[in-house]
Amino acid sequence: MFVLITSLCSYLYKDSLINILLILETLPWWWTSLFFCILFTLVSLPFAWGYILLNIACGFLYGFVYGVMFIIIYAGIGLSISFFACRFILSHNYCVIKNVKTTFENSEIIQTMIKVLNSADGYKIIFLSRLTPIPLGLQNGFYSISNIPFRIYLFWSLCGLIPTQVIYCSLGSRLHSMTDLILIDKQRAHRLKTITNNGDFPHLVIFGPDGSGKKTRIMCLRHELYGEDVHSVRLENHQYETSSHKKFELTTIGSHSHTQVNPSGVGIYDRVVVQELIKTIAQTKQIISNEQQSFKVIVIVEVDKLTRDAQYSLRRTMEKYINSCRLILCCNSTSRILPAIRSQCLAVRVSAPTDDEINIVLQKVARWEGVQLPIALAKRLAEKSERNLQRALLMFQTCAIKKVPLTKDQKILVPDWEVYLRETGRMVVEQQTPERLLEVRERLYELIAHGIPAEVIFKGLLFELIVNCDEVIKSQVTSLAAEYEHRIRQGSKHIFHLEVFLAKFMYIYKQHVERTAALVMDETY
């Protein structure tokens, strides 16, 4: 009965239980140890339950090996305290205790069992009873009535509990293998794990904003499919030749069972990469014959930046080699992917993490690294990250490098390129002249040369311009931005579109300023 109640509660409140465990991971180790000592003591008392849940929780938090070790320690403490507590209570003649004693004395079965416990074979009863589903607390209360020595009671109790401890701790550690990598959006994480457990694994397109954990989920999928071997990765340089005899190289990363590639890095020649790479991988057999899966996995990142020709080629290649390889496409949005490709893939949207989820992850990383992260600073990092987990981790790393120990009012440094971009936007608003446009163009070249994507530059400029604009022209500026953002995505020379957008903004803004000044002059005179 108690096992059924525990299983039902675990199923109904599994999300809440996982959240509690994740919060426990952020606490210092001594708080966690004290917490489990108290809980193991409580469940060891008569008429208490929850011992199974605590075993699973230890496996979740500490893993299998350390989990079993800590369970034995915590259970030993709980068994000892409950044993002496029950004997102390039974030694006093309280009203309720008198009734219990009278019931036990009048029961022939209980008296017979007590005689067996007090005999030389009493340890066998203790050992075997720990293997039964009888609640732990009831057994402890019953054993405290007998005259069995404490050392025999504790030793054989721990020996009898080890098999169930190993089983439930293993269950908790397996639960942690997927949740440790995917802390956010648990429903879709469970959906992905279900997909990997089934034999029919489809093509996937995983999309979502930057820093939401798309590549983390892909890493989890590879781990679930192939085990630990996918973490032994290597870099490979591939040479390709176009029909015009132009040669170029592309670097991929992967293991014997998967390959990750970004074809958009070679520009208009991405079609050649898509054709040749997938064909080569699909026609190559597995190096290890006893592989868990009969197919290889090809991860294509930034698939939404591929040219139309490359996407048409990708569609044909997906259909041809579906038996020997599976594709996992990673992108920010599916709007620029051909419908023919989307129809062949299972779409999985990854939402951006909330501030609370980012806070939990930061505290967890801080614990792993042995850094004390104040709660107030973690909340500020989560807010400044703009729901970008990668950005939050980088800012946390910068704070930890700059100053240790961390303080709650510590200054959070933003990347230099963001400050540079904001200054560029303010320069455009301050002055609208050809000379200022040339200065801004040089700054844009500087940002592009340092690898900042044009879409990120455009978004940062637009945000800075909108903040400093009057309400009258905001809609006009937004409409202009939509037009040139589309042109940036279509073209290859991003600097041209950025410069034209800023030039037109200068024209609109200056006209608005002159009209406003003229109206003020008319009203004055």
LINPE-V149954 format. One record per backbone hydrogen bond with DSSP energy under -1.0 kcal/mol. CO is the residue of the C=O (numbers start at 1). NH is the residue of the N-H. Records with the same first field share a line. If there is no record, write none. Layout:
CO: NH / NH
//
This chain:
1: 5
2: 6
3: 7
4: 8
5: 9
6: 10
7: 11
8: 12
9: 13
13: 17
14: 18
15: 19
16: 20
17: 21
18: 22
19: 23
20: 24
21: 25
24: 27
28: 32
29: 33
30: 34
31: 35
32: 36
33: 37
34: 38
35: 39
36: 40
37: 41
38: 42
39: 43
42: 45
45: 48
50: 54
51: 55
52: 56
53: 57
54: 58
55: 59
56: 60
57: 61
58: 62
59: 63
63: 67
64: 68
65: 69
66: 70
67: 71
68: 72
69: 73
70: 74
71: 75
72: 76
73: 77
74: 78
75: 79
76: 80
77: 81
78: 82
79: 83
80: 84
81: 85
82: 86
83: 87
84: 88
85: 89
86: 90
87: 91
89: 92
92: 94
94: 98
95: 99
96: 100
97: 101
98: 102
99: 103
100: 104
101: 105
102: 106
107: 111
108: 112
109: 113
110: 114
111: 115
112: 116
113: 117
114: 118
119: 122
122: 126
123: 127
124: 128
125: 129
126: 130
128: 131
129: 132
135: 139
136: 140
137: 141
138: 142
139: 143
140: 144
142: 145
149: 153
150: 154
151: 155
152: 156
153: 157
154: 158
155: 159
156: 160
157: 161
158: 162
161: 165
162: 166
163: 167
164: 168
165: 169
166: 170
167: 171
168: 172
169: 173
170: 174
171: 175
172: 176
175: 179
176: 180
178: 182
185: 189
186: 190
187: 191
188: 192
189: 193
190: 194
191: 195
192: 196
193: 197
194: 198
199: 201
203: 346
204: 329
205: 348
206: 331
207: 350
209: 212
211: 389
213: 217
214: 218
215: 219
216: 220
217: 221
218: 222
219: 223
220: 224
221: 225
222: 226
223: 227
227: 230
228: 231
229: 232
231: 233
234: 254
236: 252
238: 250
240: 248
242: 245
246: 242
248: 240
250: 238
252: 236
253: 260
254: 234
257: 297
258: 255
259: 299
260: 253
261: 301
262: 265
263: 266
264: 267
266: 269
267: 270
269: 273
270: 274
271: 275
272: 276
273: 277
274: 278
275: 279
276: 280
277: 281
278: 282
279: 283
281: 284
296: 326
297: 259
298: 328
299: 261
300: 330
302: 305
303: 306
307: 311
308: 312
309: 313
310: 314
311: 315
312: 316
313: 317
314: 318
315: 319
316: 320
317: 321
321: 325
324: 296
326: 298
327: 204
328: 300
329: 206
330: 303
331: 208
334: 337
338: 342
339: 343
341: 344
342: 345
346: 205
348: 207
354: 358
355: 359
356: 360
357: 361
358: 362
359: 363
360: 364
361: 365
362: 366
363: 367
364: 368
365: 369
366: 371
374: 378
375: 379
376: 380
377: 381
378: 382
379: 383
380: 384
381: 385
383: 386
388: 392
389: 393
390: 394
391: 395
392: 396
393: 397
394: 398
395: 399
396: 400
397: 401
398: 402
399: 403
407: 410
415: 419
416: 420
417: 421
418: 422
419: 423
420: 424
421: 425
422: 426
423: 427
424: 428
425: 429
426: 430
427: 431
433: 437
434: 438
435: 439
436: 440
437: 441
438: 442
439: 443
440: 444
441: 445
442: 446
443: 447
444: 448
445: 449
446: 450
447: 452
448: 451
453: 457
454: 458
455: 459
456: 460
457: 461
458: 462
459: 463
460: 464
461: 465
462: 466
463: 467
464: 468
466: 469
473: 477
474: 478
475: 479
476: 480
477: 481
478: 482
479: 483
480: 484
481: 485
482: 486
483: 487
484: 488
485: 489
486: 490
487: 491
492: 494
494: 498
495: 499
496: 500
497: 501
498: 502
499: 503
500: 504
501: 505
502: 506
503: 507
504: 508
505: 509
506: 510
507: 511
508: 512
509: 513
510: 514
511: 515
512: 516
513: 517
514: 518
515: 519
516: 520
517: 521
518: 522
519: 523
520: 524
521: 525
//
